[in-house]
Amino acid sequence: MLDEALAALAASGGAAVAAAAGTEAWTGLRGSLARWFGRGSERRETAVLARLDQTGAELATAEPTQLESVRSAYRAIWQTRIQDLLEDLDAEEREQAAAGLRRVLAELPPARNQVSADRGGVAAGGDLTVRAEGDGSVAAAVVRGDVNVGRPWTAGGGGSSHRPSPPDASQG
């Protein structure tokens, strides 16, 4: 069983595959991930390329009403494949593989569609819908950058420390 950090890394890898298929990031991720899985074996790399091609083709031909379901399935499939590979390695190999996967994921271009939502809002990027209800709620698939939750912060007493602004009367 993987620790939390490696499980999260595997989840990020699965999400990257599902999100990149059909985008301009796909070709780069496809090749890098195949090399990562192959670990120097041309046979393993070729097998992973075939699986990635199947993933890309199924996502490209999925009916619009089924796309999120298919994407979710492939997110889980690739997360499991990454977890299985990491679990099969000894501790030193696992750390090297994790570092390699982090490099692969870091090479992905940032998402072109930036989204945000203010109080009571809903944000969606691409064909992913995110909903968070109530003040202070956050819902996310992948977060790259800052997430701010709660009331706006104001400078306190002219110093460099920051304190939350007090609630207004309607908040109790």
N, C-alpha and C positions, 0 to 999 in steps of 0.2 A: 504494500500500500504506500502511495506517495504522500509526502508531507503536503501541507496546505499550499505552500508556494509553488511546488511542482505541479500539483493538481490545477492550480489557477493558471499556470503557464500552459498546461495541456488544454485547458478550456479556451485560453486566448488563441492558441493555435487552431483549434477547431472552429472558433468564431471567425478567424482570419480567412480560412479556406472558404467557409460558407459565404462570407461577405465579399471576397475578392473575385469569386467566379463570375465571369462575364464583364469584368471591369478591366481598365487598362493595367491594373496592378496584377492581374491574374498570371500573365506569362512569367513575370519575375518571381512571384511567389511559387508558382508551379515548379519551376526549375530549382529554385533554392531549397524548397521543401523536399523535393525528390532526392537531391544530393544529401540533405540532412538525414532523411530516412535511410538512404543507401549506405551511408557510412563507408564509402570506398568500394562498395560492391556494385558493379554495373548491372548485374542481374536484379538486385533489390531495387536499384534506382529505376530501372525500366518497369518493374512491376508497380512501383508507386506512381510513376508517370501515367500508366494505364488506369490506375484507380482515380487519379486526379482528373484525367480526361473524362472518365465516366461521370465523375461528380460535376464537372463543368458542363457536360452535355445534358445531363438530367436537369440541372438548374436552368440551362438555357431554353429547354423545351417544356418546362413545367407550365401548366396552365396558371394564369394569373391568380385564380382563386386557390390554387394549391401551392403557390410558390413559397409562402412562409412555412408551411408544413414540411415541404421538401428541404428547404434551407435548414430548418431546425433539425431534421433527421441527419443531414450531412454534418451539421455542427457537432452533433453527438457522436457520429461515426468517427470523424477525424479526431475528436477529443480522445475517444477510446483508443484509437490507433496510436496516438502520441503517448498516452499513459502506458499502454502495453509495452511500447518500445522502451520507455524510461524505466519501467519496473523490471525489465529483463536485463538491465545493465548493472554492473557492480557500482559501488558508491563513486569511485573516481570517474568511471566512464559516464555515469549519470550526470555528474556535475559538468563535465565537458560537453555532453549532449545538450544539457539545459542552457549552457552559455551559448552554444551554437544556435539553438532555437530562438533564444532572445535576440541574437544578431539577425536572424532571418526575419523575425517580426519587426525589428527596429528598421529594417530596410523598406518596409511598406510605406508608400506615400501617405501623408495625412489625408483624412477624408475631405473631399471637396465640399460636401454639403455640411455646413455648420448649422446647428439648430440650437434654439434655446426657448425657454418658456418662463414667463414671469408668474407671479402669484396666481394660483388656480389654473395655470396653463398646462397644455399638453404639447410635447415636441415629438417630431418624427423625422427620421433621417432615412433616405432611400426608401426601402419598403419595410422598414422596421418601425413599428408603432410603440411608443413608450407612454405610459400613463402613471403618474404619481399623484395621489390624492392627499389633500391636507397640507397645511403649512409644515415645512421642514421635511417633506418627503422627497426621496430620490429614487428613480428607477433607471437602470442603465444596462446595456449589454456590454459595451466596451467604453471606457472613459479614457480619453487622452487629453490631459489638461486639468484645469481647476474645476472643482465642484464646490459651490458655496451653498450652504444650507442655513436657514434661519434668517433673523432680522439683519438689516444692514448694520455694519460696525461704524462707530464714529470715534474720532480722536478724543481721548479723555484728558481733560484738564490741561491742555496745551503741551503735554509731554508726548513722548513717543509711544506710550502704551495705548492700546485700543480697548475699548469696552463696548459691550453691546448697548444699543440705545434702549431706554426703558420702554415697556409696552405702553401702547396708548390705552385710553380708558375702555375701549371696546374689547381689549384682550384681557382685561381683568387686572 
